[in-house]
């Protein structure tokens, strides 16, 4: 049950900054507009930034998948028996491999293969458009998940920036109001017969 005097209803004043009142200051109206703009920017701007970021990330992943290709490479050096025994659980170790690029030249480089790979065995590696070693591109479901995560982080970042900006504006408005109140109290104190310092 609501507390208060019997027979009286509690009323709440909603949107008081927007209503005309002799007690409403200009800074109250400015603060109301700042809050409205902040909410709109956080919701609409944050969503737009998130969607655009997710689309860009997804297109980047599509570009990686289109540019990279899987090729067969030959293991050049055998993993030492001590290393192979230590990683006999299917772990991957770094070895030197050789592959042929589209123009017919051979290249060598280091990549990770399953422990126990012997010299001369074939492994699958990924290369970029120039034939250089690169990582395996994300498959479509994984790329969509990554793009979504990036979009959510961009949305949260936008919301954080809007929140920080709004806090800064509200802090400036509060300092201005406190200064105005201090001047008004000093004027009233002097009017009542007090001394100014």
C-alpha positions as CSV (number, residue, x, y, z in Angstrom):
1,X,0.0,0.0,0.0
2,X,1.3,3.5,-0.9
3,X,2.4,5.7,2.0
4,X,1.0,9.1,2.3
5,X,-1.9,11.0,3.8
6,X,-5.3,9.2,3.6
7,X,-7.5,10.4,0.8
8,X,-4.7,11.8,-1.3
9,X,-3.3,10.1,-4.4
10,X,0.3,10.2,-5.3
11,X,1.0,11.8,-8.6
12,X,4.2,11.5,-10.5
13,X,5.5,14.3,-12.7
14,X,6.6,12.8,-16.0
15,X,8.6,14.6,-18.6
16,X,9.0,17.6,-16.2
17,X,11.8,19.1,-18.2
18,X,9.5,19.4,-21.2
19,X,6.6,21.1,-19.4
20,X,6.4,24.9,-19.1
21,X,7.1,26.0,-15.5
22,X,8.5,29.0,-13.9
23,X,10.9,26.7,-12.0
24,X,12.3,25.1,-15.2
25,X,15.6,26.5,-16.1
26,X,17.1,26.7,-19.6
27,X,19.7,24.1,-18.6
28,X,16.9,21.7,-17.8
29,X,15.5,22.0,-21.3
30,X,19.0,21.7,-22.8
31,X,19.5,18.5,-20.7
32,X,16.2,17.1,-21.9
33,X,17.2,17.6,-25.5
34,X,20.7,16.1,-24.9
35,X,19.1,13.0,-23.3
36,X,16.6,12.6,-26.1
37,X,19.4,13.0,-28.7
38,X,21.6,10.6,-26.8
39,X,19.0,7.9,-26.6
40,X,18.2,8.3,-30.3
41,X,21.9,8.2,-31.2
42,X,22.6,5.2,-29.0
43,X,19.7,3.2,-30.3
44,X,19.6,4.1,-34.0
45,X,23.3,5.1,-34.5
46,X,24.6,2.2,-32.5
47,X,22.4,-0.3,-34.5
48,X,23.5,1.3,-37.8
49,X,27.2,1.2,-36.8
50,X,26.8,-2.5,-35.7
51,X,25.1,-3.6,-38.9
52,X,27.6,-1.8,-41.1
53,X,30.5,-3.2,-39.2
54,X,29.1,-6.7,-39.4
55,X,28.5,-6.4,-43.1
56,X,32.0,-5.1,-43.7
57,X,33.5,-7.9,-41.6
58,X,31.4,-10.5,-43.4
59,X,32.5,-9.2,-46.8
60,X,36.1,-9.2,-45.7
61,X,35.8,-12.9,-44.8
62,X,34.2,-13.6,-48.2
63,X,37.2,-11.9,-49.8
64,X,39.6,-14.0,-47.8
65,X,37.7,-17.2,-48.9
66,X,37.8,-16.1,-52.5
67,X,41.5,-15.1,-52.5
68,X,42.9,-18.1,-50.5
69,X,43.2,-21.6,-51.9
70,X,44.2,-24.9,-50.5
71,X,47.3,-26.6,-52.1
72,X,49.3,-29.7,-51.6
73,X,52.7,-29.3,-50.0
74,X,55.5,-31.7,-49.3
75,X,57.2,-31.9,-45.9
76,X,60.9,-31.1,-46.4
77,X,62.2,-31.8,-42.9
78,X,61.2,-34.6,-40.6
79,X,60.1,-33.7,-37.1
80,X,62.7,-35.1,-34.6
81,X,61.7,-38.2,-32.8
82,X,61.9,-36.5,-29.4
83,X,59.4,-33.8,-30.6
84,X,57.2,-36.3,-32.3
85,X,57.0,-38.5,-29.1
86,X,56.3,-35.5,-26.9
87,X,53.4,-34.5,-29.3
88,X,52.1,-37.9,-30.1
89,X,48.6,-36.9,-29.1
90,X,47.8,-35.4,-32.5
91,X,49.2,-31.9,-31.7
92,X,50.6,-29.8,-34.5
93,X,54.3,-28.8,-34.8
94,X,56.1,-26.4,-37.1
95,X,58.0,-28.0,-40.1
96,X,59.4,-26.8,-43.4
97,X,57.3,-27.6,-46.4
98,X,57.7,-27.0,-50.2
99,X,54.8,-26.2,-52.6
100,X,54.4,-25.1,-56.2
101,X,52.8,-21.7,-57.0
102,X,50.5,-21.2,-60.0
103,X,53.3,-19.8,-62.1
104,X,55.3,-23.0,-61.7
105,X,57.9,-21.9,-59.2
106,X,58.5,-23.8,-56.0
107,X,58.5,-22.1,-52.6
108,X,59.4,-23.2,-49.1
109,X,58.1,-22.1,-45.8
110,X,57.2,-23.2,-42.3
111,X,53.8,-24.3,-41.3
112,X,52.2,-26.4,-38.6
113,X,51.4,-30.1,-39.4
114,X,50.4,-33.0,-37.3
115,X,53.2,-34.3,-35.2
116,X,54.8,-37.4,-36.7
117,X,54.8,-36.1,-40.3
118,X,57.8,-37.5,-42.2
119,X,59.9,-35.9,-44.9
120,X,58.2,-36.5,-48.3
121,X,54.7,-36.8,-46.9
122,X,52.0,-34.6,-48.4
123,X,50.1,-32.0,-46.3
124,X,47.4,-29.5,-47.2
125,X,48.3,-25.8,-46.8
126,X,46.6,-22.5,-47.6
127,X,48.1,-19.8,-49.8
128,X,47.1,-16.4,-50.8
129,X,46.8,-14.9,-54.4
130,X,50.6,-14.5,-54.6
131,X,51.3,-18.1,-53.5
132,X,52.5,-17.1,-50.0
133,X,51.6,-19.2,-46.9
134,X,48.6,-18.0,-45.1
135,X,46.0,-19.2,-42.5
136,X,42.9,-21.1,-43.4
137,X,40.0,-18.7,-44.0
138,X,36.9,-18.9,-41.8
139,X,34.1,-21.1,-43.1
140,X,30.8,-19.2,-43.7
141,X,29.1,-20.1,-40.4
142,X,32.2,-19.1,-38.4
143,X,32.6,-15.9,-40.5
144,X,29.0,-14.9,-39.8
145,X,29.6,-15.6,-36.0
146,X,32.7,-13.4,-36.1
147,X,30.9,-10.7,-38.1
148,X,28.1,-10.7,-35.6
149,X,30.5,-10.5,-32.6
150,X,32.3,-7.6,-34.3
151,X,28.9,-5.9,-34.9
152,X,27.8,-6.3,-31.3
153,X,31.1,-4.9,-30.1
154,X,30.8,-1.9,-32.4
155,X,27.3,-1.3,-31.2
156,X,28.4,-1.5,-27.6
157,X,31.3,0.8,-28.3
158,X,29.0,3.4,-29.9
159,X,26.7,3.2,-26.9
160,X,29.7,3.7,-24.6
161,X,30.9,6.8,-26.5
162,X,27.4,8.2,-26.5
163,X,27.1,7.5,-22.7
164,X,30.4,9.2,-22.0
165,X,29.5,12.2,-24.1
166,X,26.2,12.5,-22.4
167,X,27.8,12.3,-19.0
168,X,30.3,15.0,-19.9
169,X,27.5,17.4,-21.1
170,X,25.3,16.7,-18.0
171,X,28.4,17.3,-15.8
172,X,28.9,20.7,-17.5
173,X,25.3,21.5,-17.0
174,X,25.4,20.5,-13.3
175,X,28.5,22.7,-12.7
176,X,26.7,25.6,-14.4
177,X,23.6,25.1,-12.3
178,X,25.7,24.9,-9.1
179,X,27.4,28.1,-10.0
180,X,24.1,29.8,-10.6
181,X,22.7,28.5,-7.3
182,X,25.8,29.8,-5.5
183,X,25.3,33.3,-7.0
184,X,21.6,33.3,-6.2
185,X,22.2,32.2,-2.6
186,X,24.8,34.9,-2.2
187,X,22.4,37.6,-3.5
188,X,19.7,36.4,-1.2
189,X,22.1,36.2,1.8
190,X,23.1,39.8,1.1
191,X,19.5,40.9,0.7
192,X,18.7,39.4,4.2
193,X,21.5,41.4,5.7
194,X,24.4,39.0,5.5
195,X,27.9,40.0,4.5
196,X,29.4,38.9,1.2
197,X,32.6,37.6,2.7
